[in-house]
Amino acid sequence: MAKYAYPAVFSPEEGGGFSVNFPDLESCYTCGDDMVDALTMAEDVLALVIT
């Protein structure tokens, strides 16, 4: 199984939570209610985009 690394940018939102963007992948972004949730959501969206 190949392993890849993609940088992710986690940005705090004004109303709380975090948005997540993968600058190297077009239209690959998500958000979460807190940092743990944002990380989980980032893993999920990344898996969907690269498969």
PyMOL commands that set and color helices and strands:
alter all, ss='L'
color gray80, all
select helices_A, chain A and resi 35-50
alter helices_A, ss='H'
color red, helices_A
select strands_A, chain A and resi 9-12+18-21+29-32
alter strands_A, ss='S'
color yellow, strands_A
deselect
rebuild
show_as cartoon
